[in-house]
């Protein structure tokens, strides 16, 4: 397999994911299909509850779909031994405080994948690789003996990045990397992730509600709403030529309604409470209950994800009609 191979690192086919909670079934994903090509980074964009984290976890084998199939590096995900799967794919958790043990030192945290995934035994080689990984994330070798409890949120996030990339995986899912990072350090974290991906020839999937960071990492983007992909295409088209009413709203809101002191996530949560007027029709479009363009057809039929322009897909009967002024 060569680095310029244009094959898929991840293939998601007809995936649905259901959870049972309090005596009812919750749908996290519904009939999602998505291919991620090698070294073609992708962003999965959506608000809280859209299913983007579930999709990310499924694509790196941390969860199994209720229906459908996922292939990672051309092999069905359930056929992997766990250690083999972790050699290929890694997941960076969105909560650095919960993902780092405050009592463990950095050397222990970063040596674990070297010992158990790469089977490196020489302590000198382990230390060398740890120091290299720290430097790539912007930290120096003095951090090797620090405990998790001594690190700031930004430093914890960098340790998570180092841990994910230290075993040279082919594919890394990055879940909301800036959620718990202050605005000042946001760009530093994103630049670090982008550089790590390039240096390691690793394909990245960015899970985010913050559409403004997407161009710094991804070439393609998929917009998720209530467990379904409603738009997919190049980042440039998604940002500049959105076709779905929700994507149009999502890409315009940062400029029109927000300041640096109010996050997109906060606004979307408020928006959802103000705009939500009921559960979406089980037969119709998932967005029809709050879409300003929805008509009887939208509420009765679920639109397929179809190619509207070259490489630009949308699931909407009225694509391109909604504009924010």
Secondary structure as the mmCIF struct_conf table of DSSP 4:
data_model
#
loop_
_struct_conf.conf_type_id
_struct_conf.id
_struct_conf.beg_label_comp_id
_struct_conf.beg_label_asym_id
_struct_conf.beg_label_seq_id
_struct_conf.end_label_comp_id
_struct_conf.end_label_asym_id
_struct_conf.end_label_seq_id
TURN_TY1_P TURN_TY1_P1 UNK A 3 UNK A 4
BEND BEND1 UNK A 7 UNK A 7
STRN STRN1 UNK A 8 UNK A 21
TURN_TY1_P TURN_TY1_P2 UNK A 22 UNK A 23
STRN STRN2 UNK A 24 UNK A 37
TURN_TY1_P TURN_TY1_P3 UNK A 38 UNK A 39
STRN STRN3 UNK A 42 UNK A 45
TURN_TY1_P TURN_TY1_P4 UNK A 48 UNK A 49
BEND BEND2 UNK A 50 UNK A 51
HELX_RH_AL_P HELX_RH_AL_P1 UNK A 52 UNK A 59
TURN_TY1_P TURN_TY1_P5 UNK A 60 UNK A 61
BEND BEND3 UNK A 62 UNK A 63
BEND BEND4 UNK A 66 UNK A 66
STRN STRN4 UNK A 67 UNK A 72
TURN_TY1_P TURN_TY1_P6 UNK A 73 UNK A 74
STRN STRN5 UNK A 75 UNK A 76
HELX_RH_3T_P HELX_RH_3T_P1 UNK A 77 UNK A 79
BEND BEND5 UNK A 80 UNK A 80
HELX_RH_AL_P HELX_RH_AL_P2 UNK A 82 UNK A 88
STRN STRN6 UNK A 89 UNK A 92
BEND BEND6 UNK A 94 UNK A 94
HELX_RH_AL_P HELX_RH_AL_P3 UNK A 96 UNK A 99
BEND BEND7 UNK A 100 UNK A 100
TURN_TY1_P TURN_TY1_P7 UNK A 102 UNK A 103
BEND BEND8 UNK A 104 UNK A 104
STRN STRN7 UNK A 105 UNK A 105
HELX_RH_AL_P HELX_RH_AL_P4 UNK A 106 UNK A 116
TURN_TY1_P TURN_TY1_P8 UNK A 117 UNK A 117
BEND BEND9 UNK A 118 UNK A 118
HELX_RH_AL_P HELX_RH_AL_P5 UNK A 123 UNK A 136
TURN_TY1_P TURN_TY1_P9 UNK A 137 UNK A 138
HELX_RH_3T_P HELX_RH_3T_P2 UNK A 141 UNK A 145
STRN STRN8 UNK A 147 UNK A 147
HELX_RH_3T_P HELX_RH_3T_P3 UNK A 148 UNK A 150
BEND BEND10 UNK A 151 UNK A 151
HELX_RH_AL_P HELX_RH_AL_P6 UNK A 153 UNK A 165
TURN_TY1_P TURN_TY1_P10 UNK A 166 UNK A 167
BEND BEND11 UNK A 170 UNK A 170
STRN STRN9 UNK A 171 UNK A 175
TURN_TY1_P TURN_TY1_P11 UNK A 177 UNK A 180
BEND BEND12 UNK A 181 UNK A 181
HELX_RH_AL_P HELX_RH_AL_P7 UNK A 183 UNK A 199
TURN_TY1_P TURN_TY1_P12 UNK A 200 UNK A 201
STRN STRN10 UNK A 203 UNK A 208
BEND BEND13 UNK A 209 UNK A 209
HELX_RH_3T_P HELX_RH_3T_P4 UNK A 211 UNK A 216
TURN_TY1_P TURN_TY1_P13 UNK A 217 UNK A 217
BEND BEND14 UNK A 219 UNK A 219
STRN STRN11 UNK A 220 UNK A 225
TURN_TY1_P TURN_TY1_P14 UNK A 226 UNK A 227
STRN STRN12 UNK A 228 UNK A 234
HELX_RH_AL_P HELX_RH_AL_P8 UNK A 235 UNK A 240
BEND BEND15 UNK A 241 UNK A 241
BEND BEND16 UNK A 244 UNK A 244
HELX_RH_AL_P HELX_RH_AL_P9 UNK A 245 UNK A 257
TURN_TY1_P TURN_TY1_P15 UNK A 260 UNK A 261
BEND BEND17 UNK A 262 UNK A 262
HELX_RH_AL_P HELX_RH_AL_P10 UNK A 264 UNK A 275
BEND BEND18 UNK A 278 UNK A 278
HELX_LH_PP_P HELX_LH_PP_P1 UNK A 279 UNK A 281
BEND BEND19 UNK A 282 UNK A 284
TURN_TY1_P TURN_TY1_P16 UNK A 286 UNK A 290
TURN_TY1_P TURN_TY1_P17 UNK A 292 UNK A 293
HELX_RH_AL_P HELX_RH_AL_P11 UNK A 296 UNK A 300
HELX_LH_PP_P HELX_LH_PP_P2 UNK A 302 UNK A 304
STRN STRN13 UNK A 306 UNK A 309
TURN_TY1_P TURN_TY1_P18 UNK A 310 UNK A 311
STRN STRN14 UNK A 312 UNK A 314
TURN_TY1_P TURN_TY1_P19 UNK A 317 UNK A 320
#
